[in-house]
Amino acid sequence: MTSRLLQASLGSPDYDGIRDALRQDTSTEVLAVRGLSVRAAVLPLFQRDEGGALLQAVRLTLSGEGPVEVALKDGDAEVAAAAAEGGTVTLLVPEVDAPRRLTLEVRDSGGLVGAAPLDVTPQRKWNVFVVHHSHLDIGYTDTQGTVLRHHLDYLDAALRLARETDGRPDDARFRWSVESSMPALRWLATRPDDQVAEFAARARAGDIEVTAFPMQLHTEACSTEELYRQLRFVGQLRREHGIEVRSAMHTDIPGAVVGTVDALNAAGVRYLAAAHNWAGRSVPYITGGDRLARPFRWRSPGGGELIVWFTDTPHGMAYMEGNTVGLVDGYDLAEDLLPRYLGSLADRPYPYGPGTFGWYAAPGQVGAAKDPDFLDAVHLRVQGAHADNAGPSIVPADIAHRWNETWAYPRLRMATNADFFAYVEEHHGDRLQTHEGDWTDWWADGLGSGARPLGYVRRAQNVLRAAETLHALADERSGERTGASEAIDEAYDRAALFDEHTWGAANPWEDAEEGGDSGGLQWTRKSQVGYQAHDDALDLLQAGARRIGATFGAARDALASFLVVNPGTAARTDVARAFLPRDVVAVDVPVALVDARTGEPVPHREEEVDPEEWPTRPIGRHLEAVVPDVPGHGHVRVDVVPAATGAPEPVDLGFEGTIENEFYRVVYDLREGHIGSVFDKTAGRELVNADSVAGFGQYVYDRYATAPHFNHMSGHMLVHDKTMLGDRAVATHATVTECSRTPAGERLVVELHGKGVDWLRTTIDLYAGVPRVDVRYQLGKQPTAAKEAVFFAFPFAVDGPPDAWELTGGVGGTGVPSVPGSAEHMRPIRHWVAFEDPELTVAWATLEAPLVQFGSIHMPYAPFPPTLDIEDGTVYSWALNNIWDTNFPSQQQGETTFRYAFASGAAGSGRRLGARTAAGITDPFVATLATGDMPAAESGTFLRVDDPDVLVTSVGRARDGDGLAVRLQSLAAGPVETGLHVPGATGALLSGGLERDPAELPVRDGTMTVRLPACGVATVTVRR
């Protein structure tokens, strides 16, 4: 008896409820008399009579007792009739091309029970493309290794099932789409040659399709180079196995970055099947989603284009629509539900009504204005079971076989992903909507739930760009080749594994050894790949720096020389940090630094590594100095020479909390616990909005009155105001622990107390001669499963909202188009935001924390209302949270660092200033000892571009190993043309980012002209 108390998880979809809702929503009660109820549905279901004419279906659902006869009549003429005793009965009537009113009569043994009019309407003749796949969660349902091994087993099974159905009609043969190519790549590398040959042959024949993405990525967590690199496997499949990749699948994650279009195009992919999981945390229909058709063209700013099929269903399980309508359960259920689903698509904005799993909104905001689907085709995904990571099943193919023998329409075709798009492009290509811009991910808030490892990965993404550049340039200078290219690929792959969308178990707070409760094991492995990516990046950077340093020698009259390399594109004055080992120069020898270009001293500060304090670390001196005007992708030699006295000790500036350099004066408000003023000396203007509700740089801690440890709980929350904001606190008791001046600049360190942390430290740096303010927060996070969030507020004294912000593979902005239905309450950015005030541009940059909210702090529950009045000039960095109840970690703790920078400049320079401001924290100077034989030139440039809107993001080896791959990205809103100068270049090829189908570029005196579309990405392969 007790077992009747137990329920299935209330956090998961109720398939029976969804199906019952579909039956109810697609039928109408036409007769209710004497305890009998008859509901009728006119369905897009056709058979042919003996003469070949089409008959269409009217399905009746009867409730009541006793056998009856049902008939449809046209006047006195009987059109169709059948016996029934409760349940459903399907009557077939001649196809109509206009509404036709018939009369429904119900009779029992006593005669006429009742009659009612029933309108038979024309129905669409559907082509249903059943795309069988398995949604790859690398984790979630089981530990990561277990999941991946199972997916390799699925490919074994897919081959067997394909063999079993070889003799069937083409539409009913088993077909399989590999949603994420990683299992296929691993399978091809580990199976016997004969199986590999069979797989490749079936892929070429269209029985199996491998799609483009190796895994399902939070694309906004990827750097641009990481995103492109994860598509290099498309070329590998083509070269090694003759497998052409024509399409991509984007599953579960409700959104993708604007750079996805150009990245897929660069891989030769033009089709994208997107199946978003709303899971109650997404409300696209209140942000324009009712304007987004299921098929549409997604265009990049530069004109690249994908045809997208968007499985738009509000119940949160779009990639299981085929399962929902019975295509994996059995023929009878599919025959009941599939026609109803198709009829609903033709007549309703969404196939299911409000109230089904995951569809919540404010009253009246249910997307009712959305136009019904217009195609005669539907892309219907199916998995072998009602679960993520489910294997293949013969059932969908069996259903298709029986269905097509029974019904003329709809036609069911077991199809690969690309089959559907080829049909749509041929038959409906001229009817598709076109949309541009970012398709902002509603789940991006989950990135804040693993703030520390995420920060390490974001650092790694930038370090890898510099490391690859140094190795490539060292290769060119030395004539030697190392395995750095492969190691860099592997490090990017580890970063991508962290950025894969499954960040933890279904129940992440549990710590079992297997299944969806293996939260502890899954997060341990997940975070480990992030930390490993960072370690690998630093290893590669160190090795690259040593290699480039070995190609230059020290000045003959110097104790040592450093090569200071700027891995960024623009020339800049910035801080350089170097280590001078005691075995190169003894620590008791006073030294000075000299700019080899001018012979002028470079003031520096020193910090000695005390062997008694740090016996486990290299002994010597850490040096910090500001090096002026280091050319982009160039170098300056700084010589270490004897000095009469050592570097000066830091000057104590007292406890007033004020520091300054040539460009800014920063005043900290100790009473309020935030920066009180940032005065721009050049513009003569205050940058801080003193009237904002939040202080500048203020720590804000929110707690929510919701319970932890309930799977999908946040998906059931509707908060239209601040009801669930349980508590908001700010940091207090500010104490200056350091305020000092060194030759490198001035520094202020403030320690505070705040809820949610054991300790909180703010460090503000103003480097001498550097027009930028750097702010670093370090906090000791307390672990808690209570729902919480940490913000840092930056209210700028500017007019209007931000003009632009950096995205993966593009630029967003207040006036920049986005795909309708994108998230608007938060933005996951790469690194910078720019405000364009009429008289001044202000740029703000973040290194570790990608999530921002503009103007207000929003509730983290649908429909995400603001908790503060909107202030256009305020950026809230959403540093961390634990809002999610599944998939993402349920708590986080430990020392965590967040770095920011901001600067101001001339009006109209937003994108350029944004990139330059971010470069100070994303592309720090690399200083390495010159250890070669030939003295280094005083300064030099490895390469350069002419247009200030074009970045050289990195330089690597060409994929064929011959020459340099110079990777470019434009920030401009329109097309640009720039000169690319590479000394010694004799030939060049231009491609779209993946060195595929390159075009010749004329080269003259080491210079080539490169044309880039708006926000375009390109690779120039240079032969020297």
Secondary structure as GFF3:
##gff-version 3
##sequence-region A 1 1024
A	DSSP	three_ten_helix	2	5	.	.	.	ID=ss1
A	DSSP	alpha_helix	15	25	.	.	.	ID=ss2
A	DSSP	beta_strand	28	33	.	.	.	ID=ss3
A	DSSP	beta_strand	36	48	.	.	.	ID=ss4
A	DSSP	beta_strand	54	63	.	.	.	ID=ss5
A	DSSP	beta_strand	68	74	.	.	.	ID=ss6
A	DSSP	beta_strand	77	84	.	.	.	ID=ss7
A	DSSP	beta_strand	87	94	.	.	.	ID=ss8
A	DSSP	beta_strand	100	108	.	.	.	ID=ss9
A	DSSP	beta_strand	111	120	.	.	.	ID=ss10
A	DSSP	beta_strand	127	132	.	.	.	ID=ss11
A	DSSP	alpha_helix	144	164	.	.	.	ID=ss12
A	DSSP	three_ten_helix	170	172	.	.	.	ID=ss13
A	DSSP	beta_strand	176	178	.	.	.	ID=ss14
A	DSSP	alpha_helix	181	190	.	.	.	ID=ss15
A	DSSP	alpha_helix	193	205	.	.	.	ID=ss16
A	DSSP	beta_strand	208	210	.	.	.	ID=ss17
A	DSSP	three_ten_helix	219	221	.	.	.	ID=ss18
A	DSSP	alpha_helix	224	229	.	.	.	ID=ss19
A	DSSP	alpha_helix	232	241	.	.	.	ID=ss20
A	DSSP	beta_strand	247	252	.	.	.	ID=ss21
A	DSSP	alpha_helix	259	266	.	.	.	ID=ss22
A	DSSP	beta_strand	271	276	.	.	.	ID=ss23
A	DSSP	three_ten_helix	284	286	.	.	.	ID=ss24
A	DSSP	three_ten_helix	289	291	.	.	.	ID=ss25
A	DSSP	beta_strand	295	299	.	.	.	ID=ss26
A	DSSP	beta_strand	305	310	.	.	.	ID=ss27
A	DSSP	three_ten_helix	318	320	.	.	.	ID=ss28
A	DSSP	alpha_helix	321	324	.	.	.	ID=ss29
A	DSSP	alpha_helix	331	347	.	.	.	ID=ss30
A	DSSP	beta_strand	377	382	.	.	.	ID=ss31
A	DSSP	alpha_helix	395	406	.	.	.	ID=ss32
A	DSSP	beta_strand	411	415	.	.	.	ID=ss33
A	DSSP	alpha_helix	417	428	.	.	.	ID=ss34
A	DSSP	three_ten_helix	429	431	.	.	.	ID=ss35
A	DSSP	beta_strand	433	436	.	.	.	ID=ss36
A	DSSP	three_ten_helix	444	450	.	.	.	ID=ss37
A	DSSP	alpha_helix	451	478	.	.	.	ID=ss38
A	DSSP	alpha_helix	484	499	.	.	.	ID=ss39
A	DSSP	three_ten_helix	515	517	.	.	.	ID=ss40
A	DSSP	alpha_helix	519	549	.	.	.	ID=ss41
A	DSSP	beta_strand	560	566	.	.	.	ID=ss42
A	DSSP	beta_strand	572	581	.	.	.	ID=ss43
A	DSSP	beta_strand	591	595	.	.	.	ID=ss44
A	DSSP	beta_strand	604	608	.	.	.	ID=ss45
A	DSSP	beta_strand	620	630	.	.	.	ID=ss46
A	DSSP	beta_strand	634	642	.	.	.	ID=ss47
A	DSSP	beta_strand	651	652	.	.	.	ID=ss48
A	DSSP	beta_strand	658	660	.	.	.	ID=ss49
A	DSSP	beta_strand	664	669	.	.	.	ID=ss50
A	DSSP	beta_strand	674	680	.	.	.	ID=ss51
A	DSSP	beta_strand	685	686	.	.	.	ID=ss52
A	DSSP	beta_strand	698	704	.	.	.	ID=ss53
A	DSSP	three_ten_helix	713	716	.	.	.	ID=ss54
A	DSSP	beta_strand	725	730	.	.	.	ID=ss55
A	DSSP	beta_strand	732	742	.	.	.	ID=ss56
A	DSSP	beta_strand	745	753	.	.	.	ID=ss57
A	DSSP	beta_strand	757	767	.	.	.	ID=ss58
A	DSSP	beta_strand	773	781	.	.	.	ID=ss59
A	DSSP	beta_strand	788	795	.	.	.	ID=ss60
A	DSSP	beta_strand	804	807	.	.	.	ID=ss61
A	DSSP	beta_strand	810	812	.	.	.	ID=ss62
A	DSSP	beta_strand	827	828	.	.	.	ID=ss63
A	DSSP	beta_strand	832	836	.	.	.	ID=ss64
A	DSSP	beta_strand	841	846	.	.	.	ID=ss65
A	DSSP	beta_strand	851	854	.	.	.	ID=ss66
A	DSSP	beta_strand	874	881	.	.	.	ID=ss67
A	DSSP	beta_strand	894	905	.	.	.	ID=ss68
A	DSSP	alpha_helix	910	922	.	.	.	ID=ss69
A	DSSP	beta_strand	926	929	.	.	.	ID=ss70
A	DSSP	beta_strand	939	941	.	.	.	ID=ss71
A	DSSP	beta_strand	944	945	.	.	.	ID=ss72
A	DSSP	beta_strand	950	957	.	.	.	ID=ss73
A	DSSP	beta_strand	964	970	.	.	.	ID=ss74
A	DSSP	beta_strand	976	981	.	.	.	ID=ss75
A	DSSP	beta_strand	987	991	.	.	.	ID=ss76
A	DSSP	beta_strand	999	1001	.	.	.	ID=ss77
A	DSSP	beta_strand	1007	1012	.	.	.	ID=ss78
A	DSSP	beta_strand	1017	1023	.	.	.	ID=ss79
###
